[in-house]
Amino acid sequence: MLDINLPSVVTFEAGETSTGGRLIVEPLYPGYGTTVGNALRRVLLSSLPGAAVTAVKIAGAPHEFAALPKVAEDMLQIIMNLKELRMRVFSDEPIKLHLAAKGEKAVTAKDIDKNSDVEIVNPELTIATLTAKDAAIEMDIWVAKGRGYQMTETGDAAGREIGTIAVDSFFSPVRRVSFIVESARVGQMINYDRLLMNIETDATLTPEEAVKDATKVLVAQFAAVGKVNEMEVETLVADTDTEEEVQEVSETVSEETSEKEEALEKKNVKKATKE
């Protein structure tokens, strides 16, 4: 069997900010630049775990179309701002955060009460703007872990407080992924591939960490596919064992039935002899 050469160079270049970076992989077998690039891109955007706001309850706003007095933003804009809140959540259960602010000021994520299970990575995010000295806003914010995109209809509504507004949640920590494939030279061969992939995250993890996590997901999935024959053999063995057990039970029942019939027949013969 002819082996497909593995890439000998896998490097990562830092971007202009800590949230961006470029993955370089070469040389890849002809056509594998697109194959590997597409697979990694799909997993990076859809399958990595992250955290997001799932619901919010704002005092004085029973629904998302309500208007808040002395607040520049309407409810829809405040919800859109909350969707941009990025954090690391250290609990598998949903967490309720609390925010209360007053006075003429910009209300930011920094104003959210501290919680040991949540680390907010963009505290400078503006959530709302209070326009008067006697203005005030108070809200509860629910955050949770998840993967991909979750619409409000698919969220868990059980146990929510009255007046709570569900929020569409985008959990993926990866914001953008793009890649190009260039030609690479291997000896006299010039048709090998060079993969250049640009990745931007939300700062809850680095682009390099995102690539490593995505690779683990892909390897686990392909490993399961590669074991399909072993799984069939295990199932076959299990079925065979079950059939043998059933056969043994059937033979035991048959033997017991035969013994009972034989004993009954002897009893009838003795009774007939006495008569």
Order of alpha helices (4+ residues) and beta strands (2+ residues): beta-beta-alpha-beta-alpha-beta-beta-beta-beta-beta-beta-beta-beta-beta-beta-beta-alpha-alpha
